[in-house]
């Protein structure tokens, strides 16, 4: 028992000691944190005072800098205002000087106007006085004339109107009789001399035209040194011939013709480029796509220069001046264009000479006649590229390049597609016909020409409702008479279109053919 009590006492004492130690530790920790907090507080206060002092110093510095900047800006603004003020003052002073000068000029002009007004007023007064004097003289003259007329009426016994009628009737009768006699005499002289004079002018023009009977034509066959060259022209898998056709736009025909290649194409200049290119490649021996393109480009450039020089030489030979550069090029292209085997450039020069000779005989402008005749076939240079007849195309080109209306109309009318209205138009037609109709000028034979006209009429006769068909103007126009009871007005348009399509598909012809459908209704009655 005593041991238990002592153990309990010892336990309580241990608890008390422990509690006292805990309390003591708490007090020590509290006092320690308090001391540390006081130190930190003191340090923070010092730091705050230090920062506050630095902030005050910075604020003072910023205020000083702001004052300095404000002073600088104020100074600069003051300088700018002073400069603008000086400029405004100078401008105002300049305006004042100009205004003063203008005022002085106005004062001078006012003085001059006043002087002129005084002069005009003096002249007006002088003119009025002269008019008054002239009027008085006229009145005296009229009174004298009236007196003379009165005396003449008394002597003749006729009034003025009766005398005028008698005199005018006599003059009119004499004039009619003389004009009728002169007109009859002129008609007789014209009838006797016109045909003889026309034949003489044409014969003189033909005799003075010294053109060759045979002219050059564009060559479309290229000779080869041997048949092995055909394989080189074709190339591996046809690459050479394809490159040549693509570069020139001309079909290259390699067939069984020995030692020859045929060039096929409607455009004569491109065909000439292909011919020269192929000839140069054959001579050179190097034939491959790159070389072909190089040679084609070089030949095209050379041909362009040759075309321009040819046009300039042709204009010089025919004494045609002031042509547009594009007209010169088109004339040069005609060197490679043929019509029924006749070289068109030589034909144009020949027509110009003929027209000039006939114009000189007739007393009209030789220069205009030669110019119209020289340019009459200019449309053939591009008729493969543009739609329409070469006369219409040529007229449009001439108008585009600044030719006069007289020249344009002569070109348009040289095949009667437009009605001739002047002597120049008729001379161009006559010279064109003489040049084309002389022996050896064109290859088309009479038999071929007749067959073409018969074929044209046969095509028209094959349609239902056609009564008669006539090919006129050397096959350039066909006139078709239809039966009015079978073909109405609306059907006539369709018939013309159908005939046109059939002619285009079945007939080969130069230029264009005009299809004219005529529907005529006649009503006949007998009066008994």
C-alpha positions in Angstrom: 0.0 0.0 0.0 2.7 2.5 0.9 4.5 1.5 -2.3 1.4 2.2 -4.4 0.9 5.6 -2.8 4.5 6.5 -3.4 4.1 5.5 -7.0 1.1 7.6 -7.5 2.8 10.6 -5.8 5.8 10.1 -8.1 3.5 10.0 -11.1 1.8 13.2 -10.2 5.1 14.9 -9.5 6.3 13.8 -13.0 3.1 15.2 -14.6 3.6 18.5 -12.8 7.2 18.7 -13.8 6.2 18.0 -17.3 3.5 20.6 -17.3 5.8 23.2 -15.8 8.4 22.4 -18.5 5.8 22.8 -21.2 4.6 26.1 -19.8 8.2 27.3 -19.5 8.9 26.3 -23.1 5.9 28.2 -24.3 6.9 31.3 -22.4 10.4 31.1 -23.7 9.2 30.7 -27.3 6.7 33.5 -26.9 9.4 35.8 -25.5 11.8 34.8 -28.3 9.3 35.5 -31.1 8.4 38.8 -29.5 12.0 39.8 -29.5 12.4 38.7 -33.1 9.2 40.5 -34.1 10.4 43.7 -32.4 13.7 43.5 -34.2 12.0 42.9 -37.6 9.6 45.7 -36.9 12.5 48.1 -36.2 14.3 46.9 -39.3 11.1 47.3 -41.4 10.7 50.8 -40.1 14.2 51.7 -40.9 13.8 50.2 -44.4 10.5 52.1 -44.9 12.1 55.4 -43.8 14.9 54.7 -46.3 12.5 53.9 -49.2 10.5 57.0 -48.3 13.6 59.2 -48.4 14.6 57.7 -51.8 11.1 58.2 -53.2 11.2 61.8 -52.1 14.5 62.3 -53.8 13.2 60.6 -57.0 10.1 62.7 -56.9 12.1 65.9 -56.6 14.3 64.7 -59.5 11.3 63.9 -61.7 9.7 67.3 -60.9 13.0 69.1 -61.9 13.2 67.1 -65.2 9.5 67.7 -65.9 10.0 71.5 -65.4 13.0 71.4 -67.8 11.1 69.4 -70.4 8.2 71.8 -70.1 10.5 74.7 -70.5 12.2 73.1 -73.6 8.8 72.4 -75.2 7.6 75.9 -74.5 10.7 77.3 -76.1 10.3 75.1 -79.2 6.7 76.0 -79.5 7.5 79.7 -79.1 10.1 79.3 -81.9 7.6 77.5 -84.2 5.0 80.2 -83.6 7.4 82.9 -84.3 8.6 81.2 -87.5 5.0 80.7 -88.7 4.2 84.3 -87.9 7.2 85.5 -90.0 6.1 83.3 -92.9 2.5 84.6 -92.7 3.8 88.1 -92.6 6.0 87.5 -95.6 3.1 85.9 -97.5 0.7 88.7 -96.6 3.3 91.3 -97.7 3.7 89.4 -101.0 -0.1 89.3 -101.5 -0.2 93.0 -100.8 2.4 93.7 -103.4 0.6 91.6 -106.0 -2.7 93.3 -105.2 -1.1 96.7 -105.6 0.4 95.6 -109.0 -3.0 94.3 -110.1 -4.7 97.5 -109.1 -2.1 99.4 -111.1 -2.7 97.1 -114.1 -6.5 97.6 -113.7 -6.1 101.3 -113.6 -4.1 101.2 -116.8 -6.7 98.9 -118.5 -9.5 101.2 -117.4 -7.7 104.2 -118.9 -7.1 102.2 -122.1 -10.8 101.2 -122.2 -11.9 104.7 -121.7 -9.6 105.8 -124.6 -11.0 103.1 -126.8 -14.6 104.0 -125.9 -13.9 107.6 -126.8 -12.4 106.4 -130.2 -15.4 104.2 -130.8 -17.9 106.9 -130.0 -16.0 109.3 -132.4 -16.1 106.6 -135.1 -19.8 105.9 -134.6 -20.6 109.6 -135.0 -18.5 109.6 -138.2 -20.3 106.5 -139.5 -23.7 107.9 -138.7 -22.8 111.1 -140.6 -21.6 109.0 -143.6 -24.7 106.8 -143.5 -26.9 109.9 -143.5 -25.0 111.3 -146.5 -25.3 108.0 -148.4 -29.0 107.7 -147.6 -29.6 111.2 -149.0 -27.7 110.3 -152.1 -29.6 107.1 -152.6 -32.9 108.9 -152.2 -31.9 111.4 -154.9 -30.7 108.5 -157.1 -34.0 106.6 -156.6 -36.0 109.7 -157.5 -33.9 110.1 -160.7 -34.5 106.4 -161.6 -38.2 106.6 -161.0 -38.3 109.6 -163.3 -36.4 107.7 -166.0 -38.7 104.7 -165.7 -41.7 106.9 -166.0 -40.4 108.5 -169.2 -39.5 105.0 -170.7 -43.0 103.8 -169.9 -44.5 106.8 -171.6 -42.3 106.3 -174.7 -42.8 102.5 -175.1 -46.4 102.3 -173.9 -45.5 99.2 -171.7 -45.4 98.7 -168.0 -42.2 97.4 -166.3 -43.7 93.9 -165.6 -44.9 93.6 -169.3 -41.4 94.5 -170.5 -39.8 92.0 -168.2 -42.0 89.2 -169.4 -41.3 89.9 -173.1 -37.6 90.1 -172.5 -37.4 86.9 -170.3 -39.5 84.9 -172.8 -37.2 85.9 -175.7 -34.0 85.1 -173.7 -35.4 81.7 -172.6 -36.3 80.7 -176.2 -32.8 81.7 -177.4 -31.2 79.8 -174.6 -33.2 76.6 -175.2 -32.5 76.6 -178.9 -28.7 77.1 -178.4 -28.5 74.5 -175.6 -30.4 71.9 -177.7 -28.1 72.5 -180.7 -25.0 72.3 -178.5 -26.2 69.1 -176.7 -26.9 67.4 -180.0 -23.4 68.3 -181.3 -21.8 67.1 -178.1 -23.6 63.8 -178.2 -22.6 63.2 -181.8 -19.0 64.0 -181.0 -19.0 61.7 -178.0 -20.6 58.9 -180.0 -18.0 59.2 -182.7 -14.9 59.6 -180.5 -15.6 57.8 -177.2 -15.2 54.2 -178.5 -12.1 55.2 -180.6 -10.6 57.1 -177.7 -11.1 54.3 -175.2 -9.5 51.7 -177.6 -6.6 54.0 -178.2 -6.0 54.6 -174.4 -6.1 50.9 -173.6 -3.8 50.0 -176.5 -1.3 52.6 -175.5 -1.4 51.4 -171.9 -0.9 47.8 -172.9 2.0 48.6 -175.3 3.8 50.6 -172.6 3.5 47.8 -170.0 6.6 45.6 -170.5 5.8 42.9 -167.9 7.0 39.3 -168.5 4.5 36.8 -169.7 5.7 34.1 -167.3 5.8 34.9 -163.5 7.2 33.1 -160.6 4.9 30.9 -158.4 5.5 29.7 -154.9 7.3 26.3 -154.9 5.7 23.6 -152.7 8.1 20.7 -153.5 11.5 20.4 -151.9 14.1 18.3 -153.7 16.2 15.9 -151.6 19.8 14.7 -152.3 18.7 11.1 -151.8 15.8 9.0 -150.4 17.7 8.3 -147.2 17.1 12.0 -146.3 13.4 11.2 -145.9 14.1 9.0 -142.9 16.2 11.8 -141.3 13.4 14.3 -141.9 10.9 12.0 -140.2 13.2 11.2 -137.3 12.9 8.6 -134.6 9.2 7.8 -134.1 8.4 10.9 -136.2 9.7 13.5 -133.8 11.5 15.6 -136.4 8.6 15.9 -138.8 6.2 16.7 -135.9 8.5 19.4 -134.6 8.8 20.9 -138.1 5.0 20.8 -138.6 4.3 22.4 -135.2 6.9 25.1 -135.7 5.8 26.1 -139.2 2.1 25.2 -139.3 2.6 23.4 -142.6 1.9 19.8 -143.4 5.0 17.8 -144.5 4.0 15.0 -146.9 6.6 12.3 -147.3 5.3 9.8 -149.9 6.7 7.6 -152.7 7.8 10.6 -154.8 11.5 10.0 -155.5 13.9 12.4 -153.8 11.2 15.0 -153.0 9.0 16.2 -150.1 5.7 18.0 -150.6 4.8 21.0 -148.4 1.0 21.5 -148.0 -0.5 24.7 -146.6 -2.8 27.5 -147.5 -0.7 30.3 -146.0 2.0 31.2 -148.5 4.4 32.9 -146.1 4.3 30.0 -143.6 4.9 27.6 -146.6 7.9 29.6 -147.7 9.3 29.5 -144.1 8.9 25.7 -144.1 10.5 25.4 -147.5 13.6 27.5 -146.6 13.9 25.8 -143.2 13.8 22.3 -144.8 16.3 23.3 -147.4 18.7 24.8 -144.8 18.4 21.7 -142.6 19.1 19.4 -145.5 22.2 21.4 -146.4 23.4 21.6 -142.7 22.7 17.9 -142.0 21.8 18.5 -138.4 18.2 17.6 -138.0 16.6 17.3 -134.5 13.8 19.2 -132.7 15.9 21.8 -131.0 17.8 22.6 -134.3 14.5 22.7 -136.2 13.0 25.3 -133.8 16.2 27.4 -134.0 16.3 27.4 -137.8 12.6 28.1 -138.1 12.9 31.2 -135.8 16.0 32.4 -137.7 14.3 31.9 -141.1 11.2 33.7 -139.9 13.2 36.7 -138.8 15.1 36.8 -142.2 11.8 36.5 -144.1 10.3 39.3 -142.1 13.2 41.6 -143.1 12.9 40.4 -146.7 9.2 41.0 -146.8 9.6 44.6 -145.6 12.4 45.3 -148.0 10.4 43.8 -150.9 7.4 46.0 -150.0 9.7 49.1 -149.9 11.3 48.3 -153.2 7.9 47.7 -154.9 6.6 51.0 -153.6 9.8 52.7 -154.8 9.5 51.1 -158.3 5.9 52.2 -158.7 6.6 55.7 -157.1 4.1 55.2 -154.3 4.9 57.3 -151.3 3.6 57.8 -147.8 2.5 54.1 -147.2 1.9 53.0 -143.6 4.6 50.5 -142.4 2.0 47.8 -142.0 0.9 48.4 -145.6 4.5 48.0 -146.8 4.7 44.6 -145.0 1.4 43.4 -146.5 2.6 44.4 -150.0 5.8 42.5 -149.4 3.8 39.4 -148.4 2.2 39.4 -151.8 5.5 38.2 -153.3 4.7 34.7 -151.9 1.0 34.8 -153.0 -0.2 33.7 -156.4 -3.7 33.9 -158.1 -4.2 31.3 -160.8 -0.4 31.1 -161.1 0.1 34.8 -161.4 2.3 36.4 -158.8 0.1 39.0 -156.9 3.0 41.4 -156.2 4.0 41.6 -159.9 0.3 41.9 -160.8 -0.2 44.8 -158.4 2.8 46.7 -159.7 1.6 46.0 -163.3 -1.9 47.2 -162.5 -0.4 50.4 -160.9 1.6 51.2 -164.1 -1.4 50.6 -166.3 -3.8 52.7 -164.2 -1.2 55.5 -164.1 -0.8 55.5 -167.9 -4.6 55.6 -168.5 -5.1 58.3 -165.8 -2.5 60.4 -167.6 -4.3 60.1 -170.9 -7.7 61.0 -169.3 -6.3 63.9 -167.3 -7.2 62.6 -163.9 -4.9 62.3 -160.9 -2.1 59.8 -161.8 -0.9 59.6 -158.2 -4.4 58.6 -156.9 -4.9 56.1 -159.7 -1.6 54.4 -159.2 -2.1 54.3 -155.4 -5.5 52.7 -155.7 -4.3 50.2 -158.3 -1.2 49.3 -156.3 -3.2 48.6 -153.1 -6.2 46.9 -154.9 -5.2 43.3 -154.0 -3.7 44.1 -150.5 -6.5 42.0 -149.0 -5.0 38.8 -150.6 -2.1 39.1 -148.1 -4.4 38.1 -145.3 -7.4 36.5 -147.0 -6.4 33.1 -145.6 -6.6 34.5 -142.1 -9.7 36.7 -142.3 -13.2 36.0 -143.5 -14.7 37.8 -146.6 -13.6 38.7 -150.1 -10.1 40.1 -150.7 -11.7 43.3 -152.0 -13.7 43.9 -148.8 -10.7 42.9 -146.6 -8.4 45.2 -148.5 -10.8 48.1 -148.2 -11.0 47.6 -144.4 -7.2 47.4 -144.1 -6.8 50.6 -146.2 -9.3 52.4 -144.1 -7.5 51.2 -140.9 -4.1 52.5 -142.1 -5.4 56.0 -143.0 -6.0 55.8 -146.7 -8.4 58.3 -148.2 -12.1 57.5 -148.9 -11.4 57.6 -152.6 -8.7 54.9 -152.4 -10.8 52.8 -150.0 -13.8 52.9 -152.4 -11.6 52.0 -155.4 -10.3 48.9 -153.6 -13.7 47.8 -152.5 -15.2 48.3 -156.0 -12.6 46.7 -158.2 -14.7 43.5 -158.5 -18.1 45.3 -158.6 -18.9 44.1 -155.0 -19.4 47.9 -154.4 -20.8 50.1 -157.2 -18.1 52.2 -158.8 -18.7 55.9 -158.4 -15.6 57.6 -159.8 -13.1 57.5 -162.6 -10.4 56.1 -160.3 -12.7 53.1 -159.5 -13.2 52.4 -163.2 -9.5 52.8 -164.1 -8.6 50.3 -161.3 -11.1 47.8 -162.7 -9.8 48.2 -166.2 -6.1 47.9 -165.3 -6.9 44.9 -163.2 -8.7 43.2 -166.1 -6.0 44.0 -168.6 -3.2 42.6 -166.3 -5.1 39.4 -165.6 -6.3 38.8 -169.1 -3.1 39.2 -171.1 -1.6 36.0 -172.6 0.3 33.8 -170.1 -0.8 35.8 -167.0 -3.0 33.1 -165.5 -3.0 29.4 -165.7 -6.7 28.7 -165.8 -7.8 27.5 -169.2 -11.0 28.3 -170.9 -12.2 24.7 -170.5 -11.6 24.8 -166.7 -13.3 28.1 -166.5 -16.4 26.9 -168.4 -16.6 23.8 -166.3 -16.6 25.7 -163.1 -19.4 28.0 -164.3 -21.4 25.0 -165.4 -20.9 23.2 -162.1 -22.0 26.4 -160.3 -25.2 26.6 -162.3 -25.8 22.8 -161.9 -25.6 23.1 -158.1 -28.3 25.8 -158.2 -30.6 24.0 -160.6 -30.5 20.9 -158.3 -32.8 22.5 -155.7 -36.6 22.3 -155.9 -38.3 25.5 -157.0 -35.4 26.9 -159.0 -36.5 28.0 -162.5 -33.3 29.4 -163.9 -29.7 30.1 -162.7 -27.2 32.4 -164.3 -23.5 32.6 -163.3 -22.3 36.2 -163.9 -19.2 38.3 -163.2 -16.8 35.5 -164.2 -18.3 33.2 -161.7 -18.2 35.5 -158.7 -22.0 35.8 -158.5 -24.9 33.5 -159.4 -28.4 34.8 -159.8 -31.2 32.3 -159.2 -34.8 32.8 -160.5 -37.3 30.8 -158.5 -41.0 29.8 -159.1 -43.1 32.1 -156.8 -45.8 29.5 -156.4 -43.3 26.9 -155.0 -40.9 29.2 -153.1 -42.2 31.8 -150.6 -40.3 34.8 -149.4 -39.3 33.0 -146.2 -38.2 29.9 -148.2 -36.0 32.2 -150.5 -33.7 33.0 -147.5 -33.4 29.3 -146.6 -32.8 28.4 -150.3 -29.9 30.9 -150.6 -28.4 29.5 -147.4 -28.7 25.9 -148.6 -27.1 26.7 -152.0 -24.3 28.6 -150.3 -23.5 25.5 -148.1 -23.5 23.2 -151.1 -21.3 25.5 -153.2 -18.8 25.7 -150.3 -18.7 21.9 -149.9 -18.6 20.8 -153.6 -16.9 23.6 -155.5 -13.3 24.9 -155.4 -13.0 28.6 -156.3 -10.9 31.7 -155.5 -12.3 34.5 -153.3 -16.0 34.3 -152.7 -19.3 33.8 -154.7 -22.3 35.9 -154.2 -25.6 33.9 -154.1 -28.7 36.0 -155.2 -32.2 34.5 -155.1 -34.9 36.4 -157.0 -38.6 35.8 -156.4 -40.8 37.7 -158.8 -44.6 37.6 -159.0 -46.3 38.9 -162.1 -50.0 39.5 -162.4 -51.5 40.0 -166.0 -55.0 41.0 -166.9 -56.5 41.9 -170.3 -58.9 44.8 -170.7 -61.6 44.0 -173.3 
